[in-house]
């Protein structure tokens, strides 16, 4: 790309700033997009599957001079502003989220997502300023898969993985079960975690030889719990110190220092799985939540394991996930017509 056709540079990357998934910063003449929460990680150094994705060369534009987002109104000001990722919100701030609902900051935070970071945010009514409150979501809270169906899907699950833990975790993510496609999404999620956890029979990764491999010591926060403490845990087998850090920050849990919470608390275990499902691209191009809402089960597999399974990497593993999906859909009464699924993940 020539200088004349290059995109405008976004605001320059700042080593002290917090970047959430989707935020764009410029560095060394290129724009970079964050795939998930990050701080202090230099764009261009995190590798193909790292947090920063190259958006191409840039020139001119903001180049570091872009003004920061407007600060939130002080508590009690009566003004409701739209929530913005990356904005510092003091405790008591009230924002309107993209779903039209309002949330109050229980604790100061750097713009965490209100429907994910419920330790930092709580629902509230909108008053003063802003627009009229919209109607409530189409799914007012009933979990779309019953406990009886859950038990039928996981006949050999261990007692640790409770239905209550799953339902509690889902309450943090309004969009997870929302609308007519909510049941399909939950079934697709359960199909994938069934594969990851052996039918909810395992809380930790079985290959202990891998345990020391999940510490990226180059991260500014390091591996305070110990180099061999960030192995796979929970129904989605959360691994790597940076994933424990990002999940913990989003959920209001100190998972970086206490990673074993994911294997000892059923709600936290399911929370991390739903967090990854809703927010993380992984080796794919979009989170599993976005993919399945487009009727693309293949995309959910790509977000979890990418080319390790897709594009012919391991079609038998992909087929296992598909078999789970079709079985669980039959149990829950979900029509899979039009849902893309094949052993190569569409590749």
N, C-alpha and C positions, 0 to 999 in steps of 0.2 A: 504494500500500500504506500503510495507516495505521500509526501508531506501535505500536498494540496488536497488530497482526498481523505486524509486521516480524520478520525472523529475528534471532537473537542475533548481535552483532558478533563476528567473529573477532579474534584478536590484532591490534593496530594495526600498520600497515605501518611498517617501519623502513628508512630509506634505506641503512643500512649492511649490512643482512641480505641473504643470498643466497636467492632463491626459485626453486624448480624447478617444472616443469610440474605443475599440480594443487594447488599450495600456495594457500591462501586467506588474505588479510589484509584488514583493514578500514581505510577511509580516508574522511574527510569524511561519515560517517554511512552508508556503503555497504560491502558486502562485495565483494571483487574476487578473481578466480581467475587465477593465472599460467598462461599457455599454454605457456611454455617458460622456460628459465633466464633470470633477470634479476637485476640489482642496481642500485639507485639510480634506477630509473625510476618516477616517481610515478603511482600509479593514477589513472585519469581523464584522463591527458594523452597516452596512447599511441595513441588513435584506434581506429577500428572493427577494424582488422586488427593492432593492436598486441599487446603481450604481456599486458596486463591485460584481462580480460573482466568486465564488470559483472554482479554476482550479485544486485543489488537492494538496497533500503534495509535497514538493520539498526539495532538499538537494544539497549542493555544488554549482556548476555553478557560475553564476555571483555574487549572494549574495550581491549585492550592488556595486560591482566593475566593472560592465559593463561600458565601456566608453560611454559618451553621444554621440548623433548623431553628425556628423561633422557639424560645423557652416556653414551657407550659405555664398556664396562669397560676398564680399563687392560690393555695387552698382558700376556699371561701369567696373567691372573686366572682362566682356566679357565671363564669364563661366556660363553655365546654368546647375544647378544640379537638380536632381529629388526631388520633394517636399516630405517632411517627416513630418508626424504628430508629434507634440510635440517639434519641433525644433524652437528656437527663430529666427525670421526673422526681421531684421531691415527694416525700410522703404526704398524702392528702390530695394530690393532683387528681383531677377527674378528666377523662378522655373519652371520646367516642371512637369505638373500634370499627373495623371495616364491615362487621356484621350489623352495624347500626346500634349496637348496645353500648351502654356507658359503663366504665370501670373506674374505681378509685384505687390509687396506689397505697397499699398498706405499709409498704416499705419503699424507701428511695431506690431507684433503679435506673440503669442507662437505656431505657427504652425496650425492656423485655416485652414479649408478646403477651397481652392480657389473657388470652384463652389458653396459653401454655403455662405461663409462670404465675400460677395462682397463689403461690406464697407471697408474691409481690403485689398482686392485684386481686380485687374482689368486685363482683358486680355491684352496680349502684344505679339509682334512677337519675335521669338527666333532668337538670333544672336550670333554667336561665340560659340564654344563648343557644346556639346550635339549632338543630331542626327538631321537629316533633318526633318523639319516640316511635320507632317502627313497630309493627306487630312482632310478637315473639317468634322464634324459629319454628319451623314446621314440625320439628321433633322436640317436644317440650321436655324430654328427659327420659322417656322409657327406653331401656336398652333393647336394641332390635333383635337380639338373640336371647332366648329364655335360658334359665338355668338348666332346665331339662334338656334342651337342645345342646347346650354347652357340655353337659355330662355325656350325652350321646356322642358328641364329636371327640371327646377325650376320655374314653373308658378306662385308660390305664394311667391317667395323670396322677402325679403324687399329690398328697394333701396340701403341700405348700402353695400350689397354684389354685387359688380359690376363685370362684365366680365373683364373689364380693370384691376381691382385689382388682379384677378386671373392670368391673362396673365403676368402682371408685376412681380408677385411673382415667377412665373414659370421661368422667365428669370435668376433667381439666381441659378437655378439647371439644368444644361445642361442635366444630365442623366435622369431627370424626364420625358422628352418628347422625348428622343432620340431614333432613330431607328424604326424598324417596329413594335415593341411592345409598342411604346410610346402612341398610342391611347388607347390600352387596359389599360395601367397603369393609364392614366388620367381618363378614365371611372371608373375604380375601386376606385380611389381616390375620385371622385365625388360621387360615390355610398355610400361610408363610411361617407363623411362629410354631405351628405343629411340626413343620419340617425342621426348623432351627433347633427345637428343643426335644426332638424325639417324641412328639405327642405330649408335651408338657411333663416329661419324665426327668429332665435334667435341669439343674439350676446353674451348673458351671460347665465350662469347657472340659471335655474328657482328656484331651491330649495335654498333659501337664508339661511336656517338653516345650510346648509353645509359650508357656507363661512368661518367661523373661523377654519375649520378643515384642511385647506390646507397650514398651516404654519409649516414647520419643523424647529423649533427654534434651533435645535442642529447644523444646518449648520453654518459655520463660518461667513457668510454674513448676517444671520438672515432674518428678514422680515421687511426691512426698510420702506416699503409703508404702513405697518399696518398688524396686524395679520389676519384680515378678508379680505385682498385685493388680495388673490391669487386663487380665485375661477375660475371656467371654463369660458373661453372667446373664441370667434372666432369659425370658422367652425369645428375645431377639439376639441373645449372646452379645451384649454390649462389650466392646473391647477397645483398647488404646486409651492412654491417659488423656488425650485431647477430647475424646468422646465422653469420658467420665466428667471432665471439666465442663464441657458445653452442656451436657444433659443436666448436671447438677446446678449450673447457673440458671438454666431455664426453669427448672422444677423447684428451685429454692431448697435444694438438698446439697450438703457438702460431700459429693461423691468422689471428688478428687482425693480427699483425705480419708474417706470412709467408703471405698468401692464395694465392700462386702455387704453394704445395705441392699444392693441389687439382688443378692442371693439369700437375704434373710428377712425381707419385708415384701410380702406379695404385692401390695399396692405400689411400692416403689419399683419393683421388678416390672410390673405391667406399665407403669408410667414411663419408664425409659424406653420400652418397646414402642409405645404409642408416640412418644416424643420423636423417636427416630423415623417412624412411619410418616408422621405429619410434616416434619421439617427438613429432613436430610436427603440430599440427592445421592449421597454415597458415590459409587462409581457410575451412576446413571446420570441423566440430564435433568431429572425432576424428582421430587419426593414421591413415594409410593401413593400417598394421598391424592396427589394431583393426577397421577397416572390412572388410578382405578376410577376416579371421577370422570375420566375420558374413556371408560370401558376398556382399559388397557392393562390386563393382568400381567402381560409381558413386562411392562414398565415397572411393576412392583418388584419383580425379580431382579431387574437391572439395578434398581436402587439399593438392593440388599447385597448382591454378589457380582453384578456386572459380568464381565467376560469370563470370570471363573466358571460360570455356568452357561451364560448366553453365547450366541454365535458359534454353537457347537462345542463350547468349553466342557460342558457336562450335561448333555441332554437328559440323561436319566434322572439327575437331580431336579431339573426343571419339571420333568414329567411327574415326579413325586409331588411337587407343589401343586401341579394342575390336578392330579388325582385327589389331593386334599380339597382343593377348591370345589370340584364337581361333587364330591361326597358331602361336604358341608353345605353346599347350596341345596342339595336334595333334602338334607335334614331340616334346613331353615326355610325351605320353600322359596328359594331365590331363582329367578329366571336368568340364565347365563347367555341368552341369545344376544349376539352382537358383542360379547366380551372377547377381546383378542387374547388368545392363549395358544402357544405352541412350544415345542421342546427346544426351539432355538431362540425363544423370546423375540420372535419377529425378525431376527437377524439372518 
